[in-house]
Amino acid sequence: MLDTWGHLLKRGLVKPETIYEIQGPFIVRMWDNHGPIIKELRKQINNPHHLDGYEYCAEEMKKLEQKKLKSIT
């Protein structure tokens, strides 16, 4: 699901704010935990694009999270 959301974000079919409102902070934390494992898996299976939508989604959510934090302070 997170990989799919990332691909939808890349294509502009859904707004980042929409995804963030649904589960933005959760996506960021999940990537923080699983990202290093997925990056290593990409090397092992020789597929540099494995779950790249998930990574894209998480990076977009991180940007929104930082933007929201800056607006608070």
N, C-alpha and C positions, 0 to 999 in steps of 0.2 A: 504494500500500500504506500509506504513512504517513497519508494522508488517511483511509483506511478505519479504521485503528487509532484515529485521533482520534475518529471518529464512534462507534466501539464504546466508547471510554472515556467519552464524553459520556453515553451511554445506560446506563452501568454494566454493560455486558455483558462487560467485561474489567477486571481490576484494573490500576491504573497500575504497580504493582510488577512485574507479569508482563511488560508491555511494556518496562519499564526493564531487566529482566534480559536480555531478548532483544537490545535495541539502544539503550537509553536515551541513553548519551553520544553515540552516532553521530547520533541524531535531533536532539539539541540542537545539535551542530556543523553539521549539514546546514541546520537552520533559521537558524542564525546567518549562514550563507553565502547561503542562498536566500531567506530571509524578505523582505529589502528588495526583491528582484526580484519576488517574488510580490505583494507589496503594491502595487508600481507597476503590475504587470500587471492587477491588479484594477481599478485606475482606468482603464487603457486599454481594457479590454474591458467596462467598466461592469458588473462583477459582484463586489460586495463580499464574496460568500461563496465565491469560487473558492478551493479548497484550504484552507478554514477548519478542516477536521478535522486537517490537517497542522499548522496553527498551534496548535490546541488541544493536540494530542499533544505538540508540542515544549514548550509552556508547562508542561504537567503533568510532563514529564520534567525540566525545569529545577527545578521545585519539589522533586521527589524528590532530584535531585542535590544541591541546597542542604541538604536535610534530612539526607542521608547525610554530607555534609561536616561539618555541625554535630555530628553524633553521634560523629565521629572526634576532634574537638577538645574 
